[in-house]
Amino acid sequence: MTTSLPPGFADWLRLREPADAAARSAELADAVRDRLPAGRPLVVHDLGSGTGSMARWLAPRLPGPQRWVLHERDADLLALARAGGLTAADGAEVTVTTRGSDVTRLTAADLADAHLVTASALLDMLTAEEVERMAAACAGHPTLFALTVTGRVEFTPPDPLDAELTAAFNAHQRRTVDGRVLLGPDALDVTVAAFRRHGVETVVRPAPWR
């Protein structure tokens, strides 16, 4: 991807991080933890890491030493992601390294040492072709993707314009950016189908963002 981030994007990520943390599925995190190898340091690759919010949420839920590899194309976000210490569920050390990566171009070789691959609020900003490449790169590794737009929007209190606003939001999520047709609310179904084509068992759980 070559699009630039808007001004203030890091501030937006900071403001939304508590809501992101509340929305992520603890059930899926527990399920993924049970599939990880025991007795050796974990290597976790986080795709489109932003400022590192997934690592801050998940690392304290996983036991043992961990090395997080944060993939992000924006150098300013990576600088923020490197700041601050993390500890595992049992107090073990967690280290963070960063890579300036275009996550739409990652291959299986880029993730070869991963025990776990994660991403958050990413899939709906990809194209069908990019999701297919990502599924191919991740196949063979436990993978936890969180916070994907599904097209369901509810407003409180209700208003007669709610349906119109929902349709406008979903149309915006499916917009074309530099020739890339974003999946938006279609990302969940496209991603599940892509992973299943690679023989990967998939589990989906709701994660409403409020």
ZADO-1210 file (C-alpha; in nm, 4 decimals, padded with zeros to 6 digits):
<atoms>
<atom x="00.0000" y="00.0000" z="00.0000" code="MET" pos="1"/>
<atom x="00.1249" y="00.3478" z="-00.0816" code="THR" pos="2"/>
<atom x="-00.1482" y="00.5679" z="00.0697" code="THR" pos="3"/>
<atom x="-00.0361" y="00.8173" z="00.3356" code="SER" pos="4"/>
<atom x="-00.1876" y="00.8420" z="00.6804" code="LEU" pos="5"/>
<atom x="-00.3981" y="01.1490" z="00.7627" code="PRO" pos="6"/>
<atom x="-00.2696" y="01.4047" z="01.0159" code="PRO" pos="7"/>
<atom x="-00.3618" y="01.3124" z="01.3720" code="GLY" pos="8"/>
<atom x="-00.3990" y="00.9412" z="01.2957" code="PHE" pos="9"/>
<atom x="-00.1816" y="00.8420" z="01.5928" code="ALA" pos="10"/>
<atom x="-00.4059" y="01.0517" z="01.8191" code="ASP" pos="11"/>
<atom x="-00.7106" y="00.8704" z="01.6818" code="TRP" pos="12"/>
<atom x="-00.5490" y="00.5336" z="01.7572" code="LEU" pos="13"/>
<atom x="-00.4723" y="00.6489" z="02.1119" code="ARG" pos="14"/>
<atom x="-00.8277" y="00.7692" z="02.1696" code="LEU" pos="15"/>
<atom x="-00.9867" y="00.4477" z="02.0424" code="ARG" pos="16"/>
<atom x="-00.7510" y="00.2026" z="02.2167" code="GLU" pos="17"/>
<atom x="-00.9703" y="00.1534" z="02.5294" code="PRO" pos="18"/>
<atom x="-01.2723" y="00.0774" z="02.3075" code="ALA" pos="19"/>
<atom x="-01.0623" y="-00.1602" z="02.0976" code="ASP" pos="20"/>
<atom x="-00.9468" y="-00.3444" z="02.4093" code="ALA" pos="21"/>
<atom x="-01.3018" y="-00.3804" z="02.5377" code="ALA" pos="22"/>
<atom x="-01.4236" y="-00.5136" z="02.2024" code="ALA" pos="23"/>
<atom x="-01.1596" y="-00.7780" z="02.1326" code="ARG" pos="24"/>
<atom x="-01.2705" y="-01.1362" z="02.1959" code="SER" pos="25"/>
<atom x="-01.1112" y="-01.2845" z="02.5075" code="ALA" pos="26"/>
<atom x="-01.2597" y="-01.6190" z="02.4010" code="GLU" pos="27"/>
<atom x="-01.0561" y="-01.6219" z="02.0797" code="LEU" pos="28"/>
<atom x="-00.7450" y="-01.5118" z="02.2683" code="ALA" pos="29"/>
<atom x="-00.7885" y="-01.8065" z="02.5060" code="ASP" pos="30"/>
<atom x="-00.8402" y="-02.0457" z="02.2150" code="ALA" pos="31"/>
<atom x="-00.5254" y="-01.9239" z="02.0401" code="VAL" pos="32"/>
<atom x="-00.3223" y="-01.9470" z="02.3619" code="ARG" pos="33"/>
<atom x="-00.4078" y="-02.3170" z="02.3895" code="ASP" pos="34"/>
<atom x="-00.2559" y="-02.3767" z="02.0430" code="ARG" pos="35"/>
<atom x="00.0806" y="-02.2161" z="02.1166" code="LEU" pos="36"/>
<atom x="00.3946" y="-02.4178" z="02.1940" code="PRO" pos="37"/>
<atom x="00.4928" y="-02.4430" z="02.5605" code="ALA" pos="38"/>
<atom x="00.8399" y="-02.4297" z="02.7095" code="GLY" pos="39"/>
<atom x="01.0039" y="-02.1895" z="02.4656" code="ARG" pos="40"/>
<atom x="00.9883" y="-01.8167" z="02.3896" code="PRO" pos="41"/>
<atom x="00.6966" y="-01.7198" z="02.1684" code="LEU" pos="42"/>
<atom x="00.7435" y="-01.5214" z="01.8495" code="VAL" pos="43"/>
<atom x="00.4383" y="-01.3154" z="01.7541" code="VAL" pos="44"/>
<atom x="00.4110" y="-01.1197" z="01.4295" code="HIS" pos="45"/>
<atom x="00.1554" y="-00.8375" z="01.4415" code="ASP" pos="46"/>
<atom x="00.0477" y="-00.7067" z="01.1006" code="LEU" pos="47"/>
<atom x="-00.0436" y="-00.3416" z="01.0568" code="GLY" pos="48"/>
<atom x="00.0479" y="-00.2860" z="01.4191" code="SER" pos="49"/>
<atom x="-00.0105" y="00.0887" z="01.4363" code="GLY" pos="50"/>
<atom x="00.1133" y="00.2014" z="01.7772" code="THR" pos="51"/>
<atom x="00.1192" y="-00.1554" z="01.9155" code="GLY" pos="52"/>
<atom x="-00.2226" y="-00.1787" z="02.0796" code="SER" pos="53"/>
<atom x="-00.2643" y="-00.5492" z="02.0012" code="MET" pos="54"/>
<atom x="00.0642" y="-00.6284" z="02.1747" code="ALA" pos="55"/>
<atom x="-00.0386" y="-00.4219" z="02.4768" code="ARG" pos="56"/>
<atom x="-00.3672" y="-00.6153" z="02.4965" code="TRP" pos="57"/>
<atom x="-00.2527" y="-00.9693" z="02.4149" code="LEU" pos="58"/>
<atom x="00.0995" y="-00.9989" z="02.5573" code="ALA" pos="59"/>
<atom x="-00.0252" y="-00.9847" z="02.9207" code="PRO" pos="60"/>
<atom x="-00.2673" y="-01.2680" z="02.8367" code="ARG" pos="61"/>
<atom x="00.0060" y="-01.5046" z="02.7141" code="LEU" pos="62"/>
<atom x="00.2554" y="-01.6858" z="02.9398" code="PRO" pos="63"/>
<atom x="00.6320" y="-01.7050" z="02.9065" code="GLY" pos="64"/>
<atom x="00.8931" y="-01.4950" z="02.7282" code="PRO" pos="65"/>
<atom x="00.7698" y="-01.3344" z="02.4078" code="GLN" pos="66"/>
<atom x="00.9201" y="-01.1529" z="02.1115" code="ARG" pos="67"/>
<atom x="00.6763" y="-00.9360" z="01.9220" code="TRP" pos="68"/>
<atom x="00.7592" y="-00.8347" z="01.5652" code="VAL" pos="69"/>
<atom x="00.5469" y="-00.5344" z="01.4696" code="LEU" pos="70"/>
<atom x="00.4890" y="-00.4810" z="01.0972" code="HIS" pos="71"/>
<atom x="00.3823" y="-00.1294" z="01.0020" code="GLU" pos="72"/>
<atom x="00.4611" y="00.0919" z="00.7037" code="ARG" pos="73"/>
<atom x="00.4478" y="00.4225" z="00.8932" code="ASP" pos="74"/>
<atom x="00.7744" y="00.5085" z="01.0706" code="ALA" pos="75"/>
<atom x="00.6101" y="00.7500" z="01.3156" code="ASP" pos="76"/>
<atom x="00.3667" y="00.4821" z="01.4349" code="LEU" pos="77"/>
<atom x="00.6511" y="00.2322" z="01.4706" code="LEU" pos="78"/>
<atom x="00.8400" y="00.4792" z="01.6871" code="ALA" pos="79"/>
<atom x="00.5401" y="00.4986" z="01.9191" code="LEU" pos="80"/>
<atom x="00.5047" y="00.1215" z="01.9187" code="ALA" pos="81"/>
<atom x="00.8606" y="00.0771" z="02.0433" code="ARG" pos="82"/>
<atom x="00.7944" y="00.2899" z="02.3517" code="ALA" pos="83"/>
<atom x="00.6869" y="00.1351" z="02.6823" code="GLY" pos="84"/>
<atom x="00.7551" y="-00.2014" z="02.8439" code="GLY" pos="85"/>
<atom x="00.5402" y="-00.5129" z="02.8302" code="LEU" pos="86"/>
<atom x="00.5265" y="-00.8194" z="03.0526" code="THR" pos="87"/>
<atom x="00.3701" y="-01.1608" z="02.9995" code="ALA" pos="88"/>
<atom x="00.0894" y="-01.3114" z="03.2056" code="ALA" pos="89"/>
<atom x="00.3455" y="-01.4761" z="03.4354" code="ASP" pos="90"/>
<atom x="00.5763" y="-01.1744" z="03.4504" code="GLY" pos="91"/>
<atom x="00.8177" y="-01.3033" z="03.1852" code="ALA" pos="92"/>
<atom x="00.9972" y="-01.0566" z="02.9604" code="GLU" pos="93"/>
<atom x="00.8356" y="-00.9329" z="02.6406" code="VAL" pos="94"/>
<atom x="01.0586" y="-00.7716" z="02.3771" code="THR" pos="95"/>
<atom x="00.9455" y="-00.5710" z="02.0761" code="VAL" pos="96"/>
<atom x="01.1117" y="-00.5304" z="01.7382" code="THR" pos="97"/>
<atom x="00.9678" y="-00.3321" z="01.4496" code="THR" pos="98"/>
<atom x="00.9738" y="-00.3731" z="01.0738" code="ARG" pos="99"/>
<atom x="00.8787" y="-00.1169" z="00.8153" code="GLY" pos="100"/>
<atom x="00.6591" y="-00.3509" z="00.6124" code="SER" pos="101"/>
<atom x="00.3875" y="-00.3319" z="00.3510" code="ASP" pos="102"/>
<atom x="00.1670" y="-00.6017" z="00.5020" code="VAL" pos="103"/>
<atom x="-00.0129" y="-00.6524" z="00.1712" code="THR" pos="104"/>
<atom x="00.3126" y="-00.7919" z="00.0279" code="ARG" pos="105"/>
<atom x="00.4260" y="-01.0226" z="00.3083" code="LEU" pos="106"/>
<atom x="00.5117" y="-01.3813" z="00.2164" code="THR" pos="107"/>
<atom x="00.5366" y="-01.7045" z="00.4115" code="ALA" pos="108"/>
<atom x="00.9122" y="-01.6455" z="00.4371" code="ALA" pos="109"/>
<atom x="00.8530" y="-01.3167" z="00.6214" code="ASP" pos="110"/>
<atom x="00.6527" y="-01.5038" z="00.8868" code="LEU" pos="111"/>
<atom x="00.8552" y="-01.8245" z="00.8948" code="ALA" pos="112"/>
<atom x="00.9566" y="-01.7958" z="01.2617" code="ASP" pos="113"/>
<atom x="00.6096" y="-01.6999" z="01.3870" code="ALA" pos="114"/>
<atom x="00.4317" y="-01.9063" z="01.6499" code="HIS" pos="115"/>
<atom x="00.1355" y="-01.6678" z="01.6191" code="LEU" pos="116"/>
<atom x="00.0237" y="-01.4041" z="01.3690" code="VAL" pos="117"/>
<atom x="-00.2088" y="-01.1238" z="01.4775" code="THR" pos="118"/>
<atom x="-00.3769" y="-00.8192" z="01.3271" code="ALA" pos="119"/>
<atom x="-00.6332" y="-00.5687" z="01.4452" code="SER" pos="120"/>
<atom x="-00.8700" y="-00.3395" z="01.2529" code="ALA" pos="121"/>
<atom x="-00.6948" y="-00.4295" z="00.9283" code="LEU" pos="122"/>
<atom x="-00.8895" y="-00.6697" z="00.7085" code="LEU" pos="123"/>
<atom x="-01.1649" y="-00.4289" z="00.5999" code="ASP" pos="124"/>
<atom x="-00.8966" y="-00.1939" z="00.4642" code="MET" pos="125"/>
<atom x="-00.7602" y="-00.4604" z="00.2280" code="LEU" pos="126"/>
<atom x="-00.8634" y="-00.5845" z="-00.1161" code="THR" pos="127"/>
<atom x="-00.9690" y="-00.9404" z="-00.1959" code="ALA" pos="128"/>
<atom x="-00.6342" y="-01.0045" z="-00.3656" code="GLU" pos="129"/>
<atom x="-00.4426" y="-00.8736" z="-00.0632" code="GLU" pos="130"/>
<atom x="-00.6428" y="-01.0918" z="00.1742" code="VAL" pos="131"/>
<atom x="-00.5682" y="-01.3936" z="-00.0424" code="GLU" pos="132"/>
<atom x="-00.1940" y="-01.3225" z="-00.0245" code="ARG" pos="133"/>
<atom x="-00.2166" y="-01.2703" z="00.3508" code="MET" pos="134"/>
<atom x="-00.3977" y="-01.6007" z="00.3999" code="ALA" pos="135"/>
<atom x="-00.1286" y="-01.7783" z="00.1983" code="ALA" pos="136"/>
<atom x="00.1450" y="-01.6167" z="00.4081" code="ALA" pos="137"/>
<atom x="-00.0247" y="-01.6996" z="00.7400" code="CYS" pos="138"/>
<atom x="-00.1281" y="-02.0575" z="00.6583" code="ALA" pos="139"/>
<atom x="00.0439" y="-02.2975" z="00.8951" code="GLY" pos="140"/>
<atom x="00.0490" y="-02.0512" z="01.1865" code="HIS" pos="141"/>
<atom x="-00.2180" y="-01.9875" z="01.4513" code="PRO" pos="142"/>
<atom x="-00.3699" y="-01.6535" z="01.3530" code="THR" pos="143"/>
<atom x="-00.5812" y="-01.4069" z="01.5500" code="LEU" pos="144"/>
<atom x="-00.7490" y="-01.1258" z="01.3564" code="PHE" pos="145"/>
<atom x="-00.9628" y="-00.8814" z="01.5535" code="ALA" pos="146"/>
<atom x="-01.1922" y="-00.5825" z="01.5006" code="LEU" pos="147"/>
<atom x="-01.3154" y="-00.6190" z="01.1442" code="THR" pos="148"/>
<atom x="-01.6007" y="-00.4076" z="01.0112" code="VAL" pos="149"/>
<atom x="-01.9037" y="-00.6264" z="00.9339" code="THR" pos="150"/>
<atom x="-02.1575" y="-00.3669" z="00.8172" code="GLY" pos="151"/>
<atom x="-02.3729" y="-00.3721" z="01.1286" code="ARG" pos="152"/>
<atom x="-02.4190" y="-00.0236" z="01.2737" code="VAL" pos="153"/>
<atom x="-02.6578" y="00.0706" z="01.5560" code="GLU" pos="154"/>
<atom x="-02.7238" y="00.4172" z="01.6934" code="PHE" pos="155"/>
<atom x="-02.8571" y="00.5080" z="02.0369" code="THR" pos="156"/>
<atom x="-03.0996" y="00.6764" z="02.0585" code="PRO" pos="157"/>
<atom x="-03.2506" y="00.5738" z="01.7233" code="PRO" pos="158"/>
<atom x="-03.3216" y="00.8313" z="01.4546" code="ASP" pos="159"/>
<atom x="-03.5030" y="00.8190" z="01.1184" code="PRO" pos="160"/>
<atom x="-03.1702" y="00.8854" z="00.9416" code="LEU" pos="161"/>
<atom x="-02.9985" y="00.5818" z="01.0954" code="ASP" pos="162"/>
<atom x="-03.0449" y="00.3571" z="00.7914" code="ALA" pos="163"/>
<atom x="-02.9151" y="00.6276" z="00.5582" code="GLU" pos="164"/>
<atom x="-02.6093" y="00.6858" z="00.7763" code="LEU" pos="165"/>
<atom x="-02.5407" y="00.3120" z="00.7973" code="THR" pos="166"/>
<atom x="-02.5560" y="00.2792" z="00.4188" code="ALA" pos="167"/>
<atom x="-02.3222" y="00.5773" z="00.3787" code="ALA" pos="168"/>
<atom x="-02.0755" y="00.4331" z="00.6296" code="PHE" pos="169"/>
<atom x="-02.0687" y="00.0953" z="00.4563" code="ASN" pos="170"/>
<atom x="-02.0319" y="00.2566" z="00.1140" code="ALA" pos="171"/>
<atom x="-01.7368" y="00.4540" z="00.2456" code="HIS" pos="172"/>
<atom x="-01.5776" y="00.1368" z="00.3814" code="GLN" pos="173"/>
<atom x="-01.6052" y="-00.0166" z="00.0316" code="ARG" pos="174"/>
<atom x="-01.4431" y="00.2857" z="-00.1340" code="ARG" pos="175"/>
<atom x="-01.1702" y="00.2741" z="-00.3986" code="THR" pos="176"/>
<atom x="-00.8325" y="00.4140" z="-00.2900" code="VAL" pos="177"/>
<atom x="-00.5567" y="00.4541" z="-00.5510" code="ASP" pos="178"/>
<atom x="-00.7223" y="00.1849" z="-00.7624" code="GLY" pos="179"/>
<atom x="-00.7639" y="-00.0531" z="-00.4659" code="ARG" pos="180"/>
<atom x="-01.1246" y="-00.1601" z="-00.3993" code="VAL" pos="181"/>
<atom x="-01.1463" y="-00.1999" z="-00.0232" code="LEU" pos="182"/>
<atom x="-01.3463" y="-00.4903" z="00.1150" code="LEU" pos="183"/>
<atom x="-01.5069" y="-00.3030" z="00.4020" code="GLY" pos="184"/>
<atom x="-01.7988" y="-00.5071" z="00.5425" code="PRO" pos="185"/>
<atom x="-01.7238" y="-00.7932" z="00.3005" code="ASP" pos="186"/>
<atom x="-01.3825" y="-00.8577" z="00.4582" code="ALA" pos="187"/>
<atom x="-01.4974" y="-01.1165" z="00.7108" code="LEU" pos="188"/>
<atom x="-01.6535" y="-01.3540" z="00.4578" code="ASP" pos="189"/>
<atom x="-01.3708" y="-01.3051" z="00.2076" code="VAL" pos="190"/>
<atom x="-01.1060" y="-01.3741" z="00.4737" code="THR" pos="191"/>
<atom x="-01.2771" y="-01.6855" z="00.6083" code="VAL" pos="192"/>
<atom x="-01.3107" y="-01.8230" z="00.2546" code="ALA" pos="193"/>
<atom x="-00.9453" y="-01.7454" z="00.1757" code="ALA" pos="194"/>
<atom x="-00.8145" y="-01.9262" z="00.4853" code="PHE" pos="195"/>
<atom x="-01.0397" y="-02.2254" z="00.4240" code="ARG" pos="196"/>
<atom x="-00.9046" y="-02.2539" z="00.0702" code="ARG" pos="197"/>
<atom x="-00.5662" y="-02.3023" z="00.2353" code="HIS" pos="198"/>
<atom x="-00.7043" y="-02.5753" z="00.4604" code="GLY" pos="199"/>
<atom x="-00.7130" y="-02.3588" z="00.7731" code="VAL" pos="200"/>
<atom x="-00.9801" y="-02.4163" z="01.0375" code="GLU" pos="201"/>
<atom x="-01.1496" y="-02.0839" z="01.1150" code="THR" pos="202"/>
<atom x="-01.3500" y="-01.9702" z="01.4170" code="VAL" pos="203"/>
<atom x="-01.5479" y="-01.6448" z="01.4174" code="VAL" pos="204"/>
<atom x="-01.6805" y="-01.4653" z="01.7252" code="ARG" pos="205"/>
<atom x="-01.8572" y="-01.1308" z="01.7643" code="PRO" pos="206"/>
<atom x="-01.6524" y="-00.8345" z="01.8858" code="ALA" pos="207"/>
<atom x="-01.8887" y="-00.5353" z="01.8948" code="PRO" pos="208"/>
<atom x="-01.7047" y="-00.2013" z="01.9037" code="TRP" pos="209"/>
<atom x="-01.8856" y="00.0586" z="02.1110" code="ARG" pos="210"/>
</atoms>
